[in-house]
């Protein structure tokens, strides 16, 4: 990432994570929210594990899903900071077996370096609509 301090503003200040530990001299921070753990590492400081050229936006082709009990506190913090969403909140059901689907409320936002983050809150599971297994 380009700047750990800027990333901490996003992850902790807006998204509700807390710093578990940090090594400022290495440009490193380990942040936690519930069961989600994220390691933030500043490019060019300390020990970097870089597998190829770093071009912005970083993280193209991947999104990180983070389960939270409620989306509202994060959405409120992002809105108060006038931070743009990549995808507005939606309710979506995904098939997980031929007879069952799982539902989520979700939205997507990019962090300061362009990583796509999907915050979601579970709605549980249900039979697939129109499935012969539904009763």
C-alpha positions as CSV (number, residue, x, y, z in Angstrom):
1,X,0.0,0.0,0.0
2,X,1.1,3.6,-0.5
3,X,0.6,5.0,3.0
4,X,-0.2,3.1,6.2
5,X,-1.5,6.1,8.0
6,X,-4.1,6.8,5.2
7,X,-5.1,3.1,5.1
8,X,-5.6,3.2,8.9
9,X,-7.9,6.1,8.5
10,X,-10.0,4.0,6.2
11,X,-9.8,0.6,7.9
12,X,-10.1,1.9,11.5
13,X,-11.6,5.3,11.3
14,X,-14.3,4.5,8.8
15,X,-14.8,0.7,8.8
16,X,-14.6,0.0,12.5
17,X,-11.4,-2.1,12.7
18,X,-9.0,-1.7,15.6
19,X,-5.2,-1.9,15.6
20,X,-4.1,-5.1,17.2
21,X,-0.5,-4.2,16.9
22,X,1.7,-2.0,14.8
23,X,5.4,-1.6,13.8
24,X,5.6,2.0,12.6
25,X,9.3,1.8,11.7
26,X,8.3,-1.0,9.3
27,X,5.2,0.7,7.9
28,X,3.1,-2.2,9.2
29,X,-0.2,-2.5,11.1
30,X,-2.3,-5.5,12.0
31,X,-6.0,-4.6,12.3
32,X,-9.0,-6.6,13.5
33,X,-12.8,-6.3,13.3
34,X,-14.6,-9.4,14.8
35,X,-13.2,-12.4,13.1
36,X,-11.7,-10.4,10.2
37,X,-7.9,-9.7,10.4
38,X,-6.0,-7.6,7.9
39,X,-2.3,-6.9,7.6
40,X,-1.4,-3.5,6.2
41,X,2.1,-3.1,4.9
42,X,3.5,0.1,3.3
43,X,5.3,-0.4,0.0
44,X,9.1,0.3,0.2
45,X,9.3,0.3,4.0
46,X,10.4,-2.7,6.0
47,X,10.0,-6.2,4.6
48,X,7.8,-6.4,1.5
49,X,6.6,-9.5,-0.2
50,X,6.0,-8.3,-3.7
51,X,5.3,-10.9,-6.4
52,X,5.2,-8.4,-9.4
53,X,5.0,-4.8,-10.4
54,X,2.7,-2.7,-8.2
55,X,0.3,-0.7,-10.4
56,X,-2.7,1.2,-9.2
57,X,-5.4,0.4,-8.5
58,X,-3.9,-2.4,-6.4
59,X,-5.8,-5.7,-6.0
60,X,-7.4,-5.8,-9.4
61,X,-9.4,-8.9,-9.9
62,X,-10.0,-9.7,-6.3
63,X,-12.4,-8.6,-3.6
64,X,-12.2,-9.2,0.1
65,X,-15.5,-10.2,1.9
66,X,-15.8,-9.1,5.5
67,X,-18.8,-10.4,7.5
68,X,-20.3,-7.9,9.9
69,X,-23.4,-8.0,12.1
70,X,-24.7,-4.8,10.6
71,X,-23.8,-2.6,7.6
72,X,-25.4,0.6,8.9
73,X,-22.6,1.8,11.2
74,X,-20.0,1.4,8.4
75,X,-22.3,3.0,5.8
76,X,-22.9,5.9,8.1
77,X,-19.2,6.5,8.8
78,X,-18.4,6.4,5.0
79,X,-21.3,8.7,4.2
80,X,-20.2,11.2,6.9
81,X,-16.7,11.2,5.4
82,X,-18.2,11.6,1.9
83,X,-16.3,8.4,1.0
84,X,-17.6,6.9,-2.3
85,X,-19.0,3.4,-2.6
86,X,-18.1,1.1,-5.4
87,X,-21.5,-0.6,-5.2
88,X,-24.5,0.7,-3.3
89,X,-26.1,-1.6,-0.7
90,X,-28.2,-4.5,-2.0
91,X,-29.8,-7.6,-0.9
92,X,-28.6,-10.7,-2.8
93,X,-29.3,-14.4,-2.7
94,X,-26.6,-16.8,-3.9
95,X,-27.1,-20.5,-4.7
96,X,-24.9,-22.7,-2.5
97,X,-26.4,-26.1,-3.4
98,X,-29.0,-27.1,-6.0
99,X,-31.7,-26.7,-3.4
100,X,-30.4,-24.0,-1.1
101,X,-29.3,-20.4,-1.3
102,X,-27.7,-18.0,1.2
103,X,-28.7,-14.4,1.5
104,X,-26.7,-11.2,2.3
105,X,-27.1,-7.5,2.6
106,X,-23.9,-6.2,1.0
107,X,-22.0,-3.2,-0.5
108,X,-18.6,-2.7,-2.0
109,X,-16.0,0.0,-1.3
110,X,-12.4,0.5,-2.4
111,X,-9.7,1.2,0.1
112,X,-7.3,4.1,-0.5
113,X,-5.1,1.8,-2.7
114,X,-7.9,0.4,-4.8
115,X,-8.5,-2.9,-3.0
116,X,-12.2,-3.9,-3.4
117,X,-13.8,-4.7,0.0
118,X,-17.2,-6.3,0.2
119,X,-18.9,-5.8,3.6
120,X,-21.8,-8.2,4.1
121,X,-24.3,-9.2,6.7
122,X,-25.9,-12.6,6.5
123,X,-29.6,-13.2,6.0
124,X,-29.3,-16.9,6.5
125,X,-30.3,-19.7,4.2
126,X,-33.5,-20.7,2.4
127,X,-34.7,-23.2,-0.2
128,X,-34.1,-22.1,-3.8
129,X,-37.3,-20.6,-5.1
130,X,-38.9,-23.0,-7.5
131,X,-36.8,-25.9,-6.3
132,X,-38.5,-29.3,-5.9
133,X,-36.9,-29.4,-2.4
134,X,-38.9,-26.3,-1.3
135,X,-42.0,-27.0,0.7
